[in-house]
Amino acid sequence: MVKNMKNEKTNENRDELAAIGIGAMIVFIALILVAAVAAAVIIQTAEKLQQNAQSTGEDTTDMMAGKIFINSVVLTNGGADLYMTFELAPGSDSLAASDVEYNLICLDVGARTGALTQVGNFGVAGGITATVASELGTAGAAGTLEPAKTYTVTITPTGNCAPQVNTDDTYVVQAGGGGFTYEVLKYGGSVNAGDVVV
């Protein structure tokens, strides 16, 4: 009878130790699952941030690479025309001249009234507002603009946008789907040929 009581007590102790071990294993597995879920969320978030950063970087590169640098704007033809020299930004791809658009925004001052904007592109041939770009030092139109080359274009502001003494007009150029170039044309006390306005 005594031997049976000892055996029963030993079996009870063993059962309690087994229950503690199973509980510890359940907690351990639960911690591993929680850590796995947290790791998956962190990895997914990091991947999304990386994709957003890469997309933003590509957009910024396109905007900067597709930009026009204006070297100068000088009045010509008795002060009636704007003669501009410009280049494509370093690292730009070739660009059709007709894809470069400009917008001349004129101040409503003095005799200027009504529509005060003039728009066009650098591939328009013929007519009074011809704005064909050509490579500096060469004759003829440049159908395609290349980086590392300097180009010229003559713009004839018409009507209300004609150069006027003591005014500041805004000149905006966009190269294709690239970035904008913004300049202020500052007309001084005269609008004579040879006056530099940018």
Steps between C-alpha positions, in 0.01 A plus 500: 500500500783741580670433170186586305468840672858589411444411136183712483682803645782466244251483213331820620835684509580386150161616371554850647846531338357397164225765521758771575709389200201507264402849625853627442501352150166668418633839619820448300307417180271800556806729532646358177169563318478857631862563398433355152196725450692806622793415270264461202342841569842666535631340179185598308521859626871524413433368149220751446719787621781386271264492199366847582852637535608345172193637320559848643866483402415403142244780474752752631766376258257534209403850609860616531630318193220640286564862583603799290778728623459854366839662447375844394214693342590808295277743311550507122325647196481850646385362836202310357637142520639284780817311398557216745799267536439179694626147569349174619588396854795259533391139472190584297375278223461638149185704465291611202501879468122498465475337846653808665217738582513856626255734666557875509291665774483877466408759762180697457656848512488815292360437151482125563147368543310185415669163445842520656654164415673355199569128460688294246773242449849497356404305188257749339612609153372789290278791586567806711544300822751247363691343790723240334795395713837464329843397622721796583733575208312293244227582251167324483256361746596243761225239496658316792673664795807319640667544840839677515407729210389862510192608308335828410140597438340833412159576643293791375267616778184618332223737598485565873815301568731727300793620715409813695723737695526443878304174511582149619345214304510131590643243262440129567649216294419129534701225330258222408377331817799633695547790734410865462749783458377832633661835417397862546558724197606835642452787255682808621469863398529403134410214268773528241680232304784354705336552840544191720176412680613173664 
